[in-house]
């Protein structure tokens, strides 16, 4: 069994998790080089690692969602699907609803789109919309529906 982190270690892990999470968003919002794509992948995984050390189940679910999102944006369906499934499983196992659950379904839909799984895409989009319609915070709800509109099935599959 792992030892419990000290208060200083917890603060450090949290600072690293947040900083790396924000670095991924910075990279997602720009035109990237191959090196920056690799940096984005590593930063997403590192952020999730630090949340795994000190975060809540919600932090872990959102961390896996972000990793899935990165891989989907990069056109890599297998790891995108894996982390979307992990995000959804964390939500289900911990009774997490609202924003994190809706975005877990969004991640599955985005991974389905990249993989060309049209039937699964329709199913997961419907679930994301259903759960998303119950998100309490209007800004979060609007963000989800805006993100769902950006999902496009892969061509030629």
Backbone bond lengths (Angstrom), bond angles and torsions (degrees), N, CA, C in turn:
res aa  C-N    CA-C-N  psi(-1)  N-CA   C-N-CA  omega(-1)  CA-C   N-CA-C  phi
1 X - - - 1.451 - - 1.529 109.78 -
2 X 1.318 115.05 135.26 1.461 120.59 -178.74 1.527 110.31 -71.28
3 X 1.313 115.31 146.78 1.459 118.85 177.68 1.520 109.63 -75.47
4 X 1.312 115.23 155.82 1.463 121.59 179.57 1.529 108.67 -76.53
5 X 1.358 116.66 130.76 1.474 118.43 179.45 1.524 111.55 -64.92
6 X 1.315 114.76 149.45 1.464 120.12 175.13 1.532 108.74 -70.49
7 X 1.315 116.54 169.01 1.463 120.81 177.76 1.523 110.51 -59.56
8 X 1.315 117.13 -42.65 1.471 120.87 178.95 1.525 111.07 -63.51
9 X 1.329 116.80 -41.23 1.466 120.11 178.40 1.529 111.08 -65.84
10 X 1.323 116.36 -39.47 1.468 119.85 178.37 1.532 110.59 -61.74
11 X 1.333 116.08 -44.07 1.468 120.24 178.63 1.526 110.45 -61.83
12 X 1.323 116.63 -42.58 1.457 121.22 -179.33 1.533 110.41 -63.94
13 X 1.344 117.17 -47.00 1.467 120.36 178.96 1.531 110.75 -59.80
14 X 1.315 116.20 -43.30 1.467 119.69 179.77 1.533 111.02 -63.36
15 X 1.332 116.22 -44.25 1.468 120.52 179.02 1.526 110.01 -60.60
16 X 1.302 117.11 -44.07 1.466 121.12 179.17 1.528 110.71 -64.53
17 X 1.327 117.59 -44.94 1.469 121.23 -179.19 1.522 110.82 -58.89
18 X 1.310 116.97 -47.88 1.466 121.47 -178.80 1.526 110.57 -65.73
19 X 1.311 117.12 -47.01 1.462 120.95 -178.50 1.523 112.24 -61.06
20 X 1.321 116.48 -43.97 1.462 120.27 179.18 1.528 111.43 -68.26
21 X 1.331 117.29 -39.50 1.468 121.53 176.94 1.530 109.29 -58.07
22 X 1.322 116.44 -46.04 1.467 120.96 179.89 1.530 111.77 -67.22
23 X 1.323 117.40 -34.38 1.462 121.21 176.94 1.530 110.27 -62.81
24 X 1.317 117.26 -39.59 1.469 120.41 177.19 1.522 109.71 -59.93
25 X 1.333 117.98 -44.72 1.471 120.60 179.85 1.509 111.57 -64.25
26 X 1.324 116.54 -38.31 1.461 119.74 177.69 1.526 109.77 -60.00
27 X 1.319 116.35 -44.30 1.461 121.13 -179.68 1.530 112.08 -68.96
28 X 1.321 116.83 -38.02 1.468 119.78 179.60 1.525 112.08 -62.58
29 X 1.313 116.52 -29.59 1.464 121.22 -173.84 1.527 113.64 -88.42
30 X 1.318 117.65 9.90 1.467 119.34 -178.62 1.519 110.05 -132.72
31 X 1.324 116.03 166.93 1.455 120.93 170.23 1.525 106.18 -75.88
32 X 1.336 115.46 125.98 1.462 120.06 -172.16 1.523 112.30 -111.73
33 X 1.300 115.08 153.68 1.468 122.48 169.21 1.528 107.65 -86.30
34 X 1.326 116.41 170.93 1.462 120.69 175.42 1.532 110.49 -59.47
35 X 1.308 116.61 -40.38 1.472 120.30 178.67 1.525 110.74 -62.54
36 X 1.329 117.47 -39.00 1.465 120.59 178.24 1.525 111.51 -70.38
37 X 1.338 117.87 -33.87 1.468 120.19 173.62 1.522 110.20 -60.21
38 X 1.327 115.97 -44.70 1.468 120.22 178.94 1.527 110.70 -64.65
39 X 1.324 116.82 -41.94 1.464 120.84 177.62 1.530 110.08 -59.78
40 X 1.338 116.64 -41.27 1.459 121.95 -179.15 1.537 110.60 -63.16
41 X 1.319 116.94 -43.53 1.467 120.78 177.73 1.524 109.94 -60.23
42 X 1.326 116.26 -49.68 1.470 120.08 -177.82 1.526 111.73 -64.57
43 X 1.325 116.94 -39.30 1.467 120.10 179.04 1.522 111.15 -64.81
44 X 1.332 117.45 -40.54 1.473 120.33 179.02 1.526 110.78 -63.05
45 X 1.329 116.22 -44.74 1.471 119.64 178.44 1.531 111.04 -65.52
46 X 1.312 116.46 -40.68 1.470 119.67 -179.09 1.525 110.83 -65.69
47 X 1.329 116.69 -41.40 1.464 119.63 177.21 1.520 110.07 -58.86
48 X 1.325 116.20 -46.63 1.477 120.83 -179.53 1.528 110.57 -62.56
49 X 1.328 117.80 -37.91 1.455 121.26 176.97 1.528 110.31 -58.89
50 X 1.325 116.35 -49.12 1.467 119.65 -178.26 1.525 111.09 -64.81
51 X 1.354 118.17 -38.22 1.467 119.15 175.30 1.526 110.35 -64.38
52 X 1.316 116.77 -33.18 1.462 119.69 176.88 1.517 112.84 -63.97
53 X 1.311 116.32 -27.12 1.459 121.08 178.82 1.525 112.47 -79.25
54 X 1.332 118.01 -36.88 1.469 119.32 -171.95 1.528 114.71 -136.30
55 X 1.309 117.94 -3.62 1.461 119.53 -173.84 1.514 113.52 -88.35
56 X 1.303 113.26 175.99 1.466 121.75 175.81 1.526 108.96 -88.95
57 X 1.309 116.06 174.53 1.465 120.51 175.34 1.527 110.25 -59.93
58 X 1.317 117.61 -36.60 1.468 120.76 177.52 1.527 109.66 -62.10
59 X 1.326 118.09 -45.31 1.470 121.09 178.03 1.525 110.95 -58.97
60 X 1.335 116.77 -42.19 1.466 120.38 -179.58 1.526 110.99 -67.02
61 X 1.330 117.13 -41.27 1.471 120.59 178.91 1.528 110.29 -62.97
62 X 1.320 116.94 -44.19 1.467 120.42 179.86 1.530 110.16 -69.04
63 X 1.312 117.35 -35.24 1.468 120.22 176.38 1.520 111.77 -62.14
64 X 1.325 116.80 -44.43 1.468 119.38 177.37 1.524 110.88 -67.40
65 X 1.339 116.86 -36.19 1.464 119.78 175.80 1.528 109.27 -59.79
66 X 1.347 118.46 -44.46 1.458 120.01 -177.57 1.531 111.00 -64.26
67 X 1.315 117.58 -40.81 1.467 120.24 178.07 1.530 109.02 -61.46
68 X 1.323 117.01 -45.68 1.460 120.83 177.95 1.523 110.79 -57.74
69 X 1.310 116.27 -44.58 1.465 121.30 -179.07 1.533 110.74 -60.18
70 X 1.314 116.55 -44.64 1.463 121.29 179.12 1.528 110.05 -58.82
71 X 1.319 116.59 -50.24 1.461 119.30 -178.87 1.526 111.69 -63.92
72 X 1.311 118.11 -37.95 1.465 120.45 178.26 1.521 110.54 -64.04
73 X 1.320 116.97 -44.03 1.464 120.88 178.68 1.529 110.39 -60.91
74 X 1.312 116.43 -32.85 1.469 121.09 179.75 1.527 112.70 -86.46
75 X 1.343 117.04 2.79 1.459 120.70 176.36 1.514 114.57 74.66
76 X 1.337 116.70 31.41 1.468 121.66 -178.26 1.526 109.63 -115.28
77 X 1.334 116.90 89.68 1.466 120.42 -171.56 1.530 115.91 -65.74
78 X 1.322 118.42 -36.38 1.466 118.76 -175.02 1.529 112.07 -64.59
79 X 1.341 119.69 -53.00 1.465 117.26 178.11 1.532 112.59 -69.30
80 X 1.342 117.00 -29.41 1.472 119.11 176.38 1.521 109.64 -62.42
81 X 1.322 116.47 -43.47 1.467 120.93 179.49 1.524 110.79 -66.11
82 X 1.321 116.84 -45.83 1.461 121.10 -178.84 1.527 110.87 -54.43
83 X 1.318 116.97 -49.79 1.471 119.86 -176.07 1.529 111.99 -74.56
84 X 1.324 118.22 -29.40 1.469 120.38 173.84 1.526 109.75 -64.91
85 X 1.313 116.51 -42.93 1.477 121.16 177.51 1.522 110.21 -62.09
86 X 1.346 117.33 -41.30 1.472 121.22 178.34 1.530 110.28 -63.43
87 X 1.325 117.42 -41.72 1.462 121.31 178.95 1.525 110.10 -61.11
88 X 1.323 116.33 -48.00 1.460 120.33 179.75 1.530 111.04 -62.93
89 X 1.323 116.95 -42.48 1.467 120.26 179.89 1.525 111.16 -62.02
90 X 1.310 117.47 -41.14 1.471 120.66 177.88 1.522 110.24 -62.09
91 X 1.333 116.67 -42.74 1.470 119.90 177.39 1.523 110.71 -61.05
92 X 1.316 116.54 -48.83 1.472 120.61 -176.69 1.531 111.32 -64.75
93 X 1.313 117.31 -43.59 1.466 121.61 -177.52 1.521 113.03 -67.73
94 X 1.327 116.69 -21.78 1.463 120.45 -175.39 1.521 113.32 -116.09
95 X 1.322 116.97 10.78 1.463 120.44 178.33 1.522 113.45 63.87
96 X 1.328 116.94 30.07 1.463 121.70 -179.27 1.525 108.91 -84.65
97 X 1.321 115.50 130.56 1.467 120.40 179.38 1.521 108.77 -125.02
98 X 1.300 117.30 -153.43 1.456 124.17 174.08 1.524 110.70 57.84
99 X 1.324 116.27 -139.68 1.461 124.50 -174.24 1.527 113.39 -51.88
100 X 1.353 120.35 -53.23 1.468 119.31 -176.83 1.527 113.42 -61.77
101 X 1.323 118.12 -39.26 1.463 120.58 179.87 1.522 110.71 -68.03
102 X 1.313 117.67 -43.80 1.467 120.47 178.56 1.526 110.51 -60.41
103 X 1.323 116.72 -41.74 1.463 119.56 -179.83 1.523 112.27 -74.05
104 X 1.318 119.42 -24.46 1.466 120.25 172.46 1.532 109.19 -64.26
105 X 1.335 116.66 -41.95 1.465 119.54 175.94 1.523 111.15 -67.71
106 X 1.330 117.21 -36.45 1.472 120.73 176.06 1.522 109.56 -60.49
107 X 1.330 117.20 -42.14 1.470 121.05 179.42 1.523 110.82 -63.37
108 X 1.327 116.69 -41.58 1.465 119.46 177.16 1.519 110.70 -63.04
109 X 1.322 117.32 -42.92 1.461 120.92 179.47 1.532 110.33 -62.41
110 X 1.327 116.95 -43.62 1.465 120.64 -179.12 1.530 109.92 -64.85
111 X 1.328 117.57 -41.37 1.470 120.69 177.16 1.530 110.31 -64.80
112 X 1.334 116.60 -40.29 1.472 120.21 176.94 1.526 110.59 -60.25
113 X 1.327 116.55 -42.28 1.464 120.76 -179.51 1.524 110.40 -61.38
114 X 1.324 116.70 -45.17 1.462 121.25 -179.53 1.529 110.29 -64.51
115 X 1.327 116.56 -37.07 1.464 121.42 -178.13 1.527 112.96 -81.88
116 X 1.334 117.36 -11.59 1.459 120.11 -178.07 1.518 113.85 78.50
117 X 1.332 117.53 23.13 1.478 122.14 179.43 1.533 108.34 -89.92
118 X 1.327 116.67 83.42 1.469 121.32 -171.76 1.523 113.46 -63.34
119 X 1.314 118.27 -42.84 1.471 120.04 -179.51 1.523 110.73 -64.84
120 X 1.330 116.51 -46.33 1.469 119.95 177.55 1.521 111.08 -62.71
121 X 1.329 116.62 -37.78 1.459 120.97 177.89 1.523 110.25 -58.15
122 X 1.319 117.04 -48.35 1.477 120.04 179.10 1.527 111.26 -60.62
123 X 1.328 116.50 -42.87 1.465 120.94 -179.70 1.525 111.27 -62.42
124 X 1.325 116.20 -48.11 1.466 119.54 -176.24 1.528 112.25 -72.71
125 X 1.323 117.54 -32.70 1.472 119.10 173.45 1.523 110.50 -62.98
126 X 1.328 116.49 -42.28 1.472 120.14 179.62 1.523 110.60 -63.61
127 X 1.328 117.35 -42.16 1.466 120.56 178.93 1.526 110.91 -66.64
128 X 1.324 117.08 -40.47 1.468 120.11 177.97 1.525 110.39 -62.24
129 X 1.328 116.68 -42.40 1.472 119.96 178.87 1.531 111.09 -65.76
130 X 1.326 115.98 -41.70 1.468 120.18 -179.19 1.525 110.94 -62.39
131 X 1.324 116.15 -51.31 1.465 119.91 179.40 1.530 109.58 -67.81
132 X 1.322 116.29 -40.62 1.461 121.07 -178.82 1.511 113.34 -60.04
133 X 1.323 116.87 -33.07 1.469 119.61 -179.82 1.527 112.00 -66.38
134 X 1.333 117.05 -14.75 1.461 121.04 -179.92 1.531 113.02 -100.89
135 X 1.343 117.55 0.05 1.467 119.95 179.12 1.524 108.42 -61.81
136 X 1.309 115.51 127.21 1.464 120.90 -175.01 1.529 113.70 -68.72
137 X 1.321 116.84 -43.55 1.458 120.99 -176.71 1.538 109.87 -80.29
138 X 1.327 116.94 121.94 1.466 121.64 -176.10 1.529 111.90 -60.38
139 X 1.333 118.19 -41.43 1.467 120.29 179.42 1.525 111.16 -62.22
140 X 1.336 117.07 -42.89 1.462 120.82 177.89 1.527 110.34 -64.20
141 X 1.316 116.80 -42.49 1.467 121.85 179.47 1.536 110.09 -62.11
142 X 1.329 116.28 -46.34 1.466 120.55 179.00 1.529 111.13 -62.57
143 X 1.331 117.06 -39.81 1.457 121.46 178.28 1.527 110.46 -60.42
144 X 1.312 116.48 -46.08 1.461 119.76 179.58 1.531 110.42 -58.45
145 X 1.324 117.16 -51.20 1.459 119.67 -176.09 1.530 111.91 -66.11
146 X 1.320 117.93 -31.26 1.459 121.48 174.30 1.532 109.70 -66.44
147 X 1.334 116.12 -44.06 1.469 120.12 179.20 1.527 111.44 -65.59
148 X 1.318 117.24 -37.68 1.468 119.54 179.14 1.528 110.96 -62.69
149 X 1.310 117.30 -34.91 1.480 121.00 178.78 1.523 111.86 -66.92
150 X 1.313 117.46 -21.92 1.467 120.70 -177.90 1.536 112.47 -84.44
151 X 1.313 118.00 -6.25 1.463 121.09 -178.19 1.525 108.88 -81.03
152 X 1.310 115.74 122.49 1.461 122.40 179.82 1.518 109.07 -125.53
153 X 1.334 117.79 131.92 1.483 119.57 176.83 1.525 111.24 -59.63
154 X 1.323 115.10 147.36 1.473 120.20 176.94 1.518 109.33 -63.93
155 X 1.295 116.95 145.02 1.465 121.69 179.67 1.518 110.01 -80.95
156 X 1.307 114.93 147.89 1.457 120.39 172.69 1.504 115.23 74.36
157 X 1.321 117.32 17.26 1.470 118.45 179.83 1.500 109.40 -121.18
